Amino acid sequence: MEPIMCPFCGGTNLFQEDDYSLQMDFEYWTVHHWECLDCTQSFDKIEILPASNTFEEINESTIH
């Protein structure tokens, strides 16, 4: 889930800071923190998955 460029300046010199995860209702959120070493701005990318761990339920939720 690595970004290809900074959303502020378009730079590609990125540093990944610590991630954290949490479960909210029926979703599992992973927040990835990034810092651009070109412009020093920080930004996040959030990955949201169903809280279920079974492949069938994850696959079914993405198809329908």
N, C-alpha and C positions, 0 to 999 in steps of 0.2 A: 504494500500500500504506500510505496514511496512516491512523493510528488516529483514531477519532472522539472518544476520551476517555482520560484517564489511568486505568489499572486500579487505582490506589491510592486516589485521591480523587474521581474522576469529573470532574475539571477538563478544560477544553478548550483551555487556553492551553499548547500544546505546541511544543517546539523540536526540530527534527531535527538530530542531531549527525552526524558522519561515518559512512558505511556501509562495510562491507567484505564481500568475497566470497571464497569458497574452494570448491574442488572436492574432494569426498569420495567415493571409490569411483565410483558411477554417478550421483551427484547433485551439483548445483551449488547451494550455499547462499549466500544474500545476507542479511546481518544488518543490520537497520536500527535504529540507536540513537535513542532519543527521551528528552527530559527534560521533565517537567512544570514549568512556571514557577509554578504555583499552590502545589504542595507540595514541590517540588525533588527528587522521586524520579525515578530513571532506569529505563527499561525497554527491552527489545528486542522486535522483531518479526522473525521469521525466515521467509524465503521459500525454499522448496525446490523446485527444478526438476530434471528429468532432465538428465544431462550432455550428451545429444544435442542437436544444433542443428537437426535437420531437423523441419519442422512435422509431417510424417506420423508420425514416431516419438513426438513429444510428444503429439499428438492421440490416437494409438493407446493410449498408456499411461494416458491419463485416461479412456478409454472402457471399457477392460477391467479 
